[in-house]
Amino acid sequence: MIFVRSLIFNFLFIFTTLLLGIIFFPLILSEKASVRLSSIWARLTIFYLKIICKINIDYKGYEKFGKENNIFAVRHESALDTILFLDYFTDAKYVMKSELKIIPIYGWFAVRCGHIVINRMGGANTLREMLGKIEKKLLMNNKLIIFPHGTRIESGSKQSIQSGIFAIYKYTNASIIPVYVSSGREWDINGFIKRPGNIEVLFYYPIRGGLKKKEFIKKLESKINP
């Protein structure tokens, strides 16, 4: 039954992506329209998960924070994590690897929506460019979604956080909100199988500015590593 539900969901997910991408392709000329369409796509995806795959998503904790907290360090277990916040926030911008740009439709819309695309092999120049883009997005009051592990990790596993998140923390002197997303069991890391269950999106209290690197990394890992 899980296989059949996954098959139906994947068909609808791909069909909807292609349909919206083809029909509204001219709208990628407009960032505002692209952002709106991406939000609708994300909402439909979450609706399909709930109705077909019996997957519910429960957001907890964000209502406790002020609107000035705009950088979110998110545990990344599945592709779903790249979709969730397009629905939850109206102004979310992901920091994403440049390889995603070449994905038809998804990559085109991601770039047009203003997400921050980085070359992970670019070294110091890429880091400076990324920090400059992040500063601009924060001035525009966007919500920045960052995956500090740098890649998807298996559900329940621990992995060291990469140093890029500390560079952002130090450069912006802004608070970082750790977010634990438990999506890997329900949305298989390989993408096809979708298992029924509840996905929790837990927002923890912000890590305030001023910490040393070791202390910051330790504090962040204690929240987004189980």
C-alpha positions in Angstrom: 0.0 0.0 0.0 2.9 2.4 0.8 4.3 1.7 -2.7 1.0 2.4 -4.4 0.4 5.6 -2.4 4.0 6.7 -3.2 3.5 6.0 -6.9 0.3 8.1 -7.0 1.9 10.9 -5.1 5.0 11.0 -7.3 2.9 11.0 -10.4 0.8 13.9 -9.2 3.9 15.8 -7.9 5.7 15.5 -11.2 2.6 16.2 -13.2 1.8 19.3 -11.2 5.4 20.6 -11.4 5.4 20.1 -15.2 1.9 21.6 -15.7 2.6 24.7 -13.6 6.0 25.1 -15.1 4.8 24.9 -18.7 1.6 26.9 -18.3 3.2 29.7 -16.3 6.6 29.6 -17.8 6.3 33.3 -19.0 5.9 34.3 -15.4 9.5 33.5 -14.5 10.2 36.9 -16.0 8.5 38.3 -12.8 10.1 37.5 -9.5 6.9 38.3 -7.6 4.8 36.0 -9.8 7.4 33.3 -9.5 7.5 33.5 -5.7 3.7 33.3 -5.6 3.6 30.3 -8.0 6.3 28.5 -6.0 4.2 28.9 -2.8 1.1 27.4 -4.6 3.2 24.5 -5.8 4.6 23.9 -2.3 1.1 24.0 -0.8 -0.2 21.5 -3.4 2.7 19.2 -2.6 1.9 19.3 1.1 -1.8 18.7 0.4 -0.9 15.6 -1.7 1.2 14.3 1.1 -1.6 14.6 3.6 -4.4 13.2 1.4 -2.6 10.5 -0.4 0.4 9.5 1.8 -1.2 10.3 5.2 1.7 12.5 6.1 1.0 15.4 8.4 3.3 18.3 9.1 3.4 20.0 12.5 5.2 23.3 13.0 6.1 24.1 16.5 7.8 27.1 18.2 8.0 29.8 15.7 5.1 31.8 17.1 7.3 32.5 20.2 9.8 34.5 18.3 9.8 38.1 17.0 9.7 38.9 13.3 13.3 40.2 13.5 14.7 36.6 13.5 15.3 35.8 9.9 18.1 33.2 9.6 17.1 29.5 10.0 19.6 26.7 10.3 17.7 23.6 9.2 18.4 19.9 9.6 18.2 18.5 6.1 16.9 14.9 5.8 14.9 14.9 2.5 14.0 16.9 -0.6 10.8 17.9 1.2 12.9 20.3 3.3 13.5 22.4 0.2 9.7 22.8 -0.2 8.2 23.2 3.3 9.3 26.8 3.9 8.1 28.0 0.5 4.6 27.4 2.0 5.2 28.3 5.6 6.9 31.7 4.9 5.8 34.1 2.1 9.3 35.5 1.7 11.6 32.5 2.2 14.9 32.4 0.4 17.0 29.2 0.4 20.8 29.1 0.2 21.2 26.3 -2.4 24.0 24.6 -4.3 24.6 25.7 -7.9 23.9 22.2 -9.3 20.2 22.7 -8.7 20.1 25.5 -11.2 20.3 23.0 -14.1 17.1 21.1 -13.0 14.4 21.9 -15.6 11.6 24.1 -14.2 12.7 23.8 -10.6 16.1 25.4 -11.2 14.7 28.1 -13.4 12.1 29.1 -10.9 14.5 28.8 -8.0 16.8 31.4 -9.6 14.0 33.7 -10.6 12.5 33.6 -7.1 15.8 35.1 -5.8 17.2 32.1 -3.9 20.9 32.4 -3.2 22.8 30.0 -5.4 26.4 29.1 -4.4 29.2 27.1 -5.9 30.4 24.9 -3.0 33.8 24.4 -4.6 34.4 28.1 -5.1 36.4 28.8 -1.9 36.9 32.2 -0.4 35.5 34.1 -3.3 32.2 32.1 -3.2 32.0 32.7 0.5 32.4 36.5 0.2 29.8 36.5 -2.6 27.4 34.5 -0.5 27.7 36.7 2.5 27.1 39.8 0.3 23.9 38.2 -1.1 22.7 37.2 2.4 23.2 40.7 3.7 21.0 42.1 0.9 18.3 39.5 1.6 18.3 40.4 5.3 17.9 44.1 4.4 14.8 43.1 2.4 13.5 41.2 5.5 13.6 37.9 3.7 13.6 34.6 5.7 16.9 32.8 4.9 16.8 29.0 5.0 20.3 27.3 5.4 21.2 23.7 5.6 24.4 23.7 7.8 25.2 20.1 7.2 25.7 20.9 3.6 23.9 17.8 2.3 21.0 15.5 3.1 21.6 13.2 6.1 19.8 10.0 7.1 17.0 10.1 9.6 18.3 9.9 13.2 21.9 10.2 12.2 24.5 12.7 13.4 26.8 14.6 11.2 29.2 17.5 11.7 28.1 21.0 10.7 30.1 22.8 8.1 31.8 26.0 8.9 29.9 28.2 6.5 27.0 28.7 8.9 29.4 30.2 11.5 30.8 32.6 8.8 27.2 33.8 8.2 26.6 34.1 12.0 29.8 36.1 12.5 29.4 38.3 9.4 25.8 39.3 10.0 26.0 39.4 13.8 22.4 38.1 13.6 20.7 35.5 15.7 20.4 32.0 14.2 17.2 29.9 14.8 18.0 26.1 14.8 15.2 24.1 13.2 14.9 20.4 13.5 13.0 18.8 10.7 12.3 15.0 11.0 11.3 14.4 7.4 13.7 11.5 6.5 11.6 8.6 7.8 8.4 9.7 5.9 10.1 11.0 2.8 12.8 8.5 1.9 16.2 10.0 1.3 16.3 8.5 -2.1 13.0 10.3 -2.9 10.5 7.6 -4.1 8.9 6.0 -1.0 6.6 8.2 1.2 5.6 6.6 4.5 2.6 7.7 6.6 3.5 9.6 9.8 3.9 13.0 11.4 6.8 15.3 10.4 7.8 17.7 13.1 9.3 21.1 12.3 10.7 22.3 15.6 11.9 25.9 15.9 14.3 26.4 18.8 15.2 29.6 20.6 17.6 31.8 18.7 21.3 31.5 19.2 22.3 35.1 19.9 25.3 36.8 18.4 28.7 37.0 20.1 29.7 33.3 20.6 33.0 31.9 19.6 33.0 29.3 16.8 33.4 26.2 19.0 30.7 27.3 21.3 28.3 28.3 18.5 28.8 25.0 16.6 28.3 22.9 19.8 25.1 24.8 20.6 23.7 24.4 17.1 24.6 20.7 16.8 22.9 20.1 20.1 19.6 21.2 18.5 19.7 19.8 14.9 21.7 16.6 15.6 19.6 14.1 17.6 
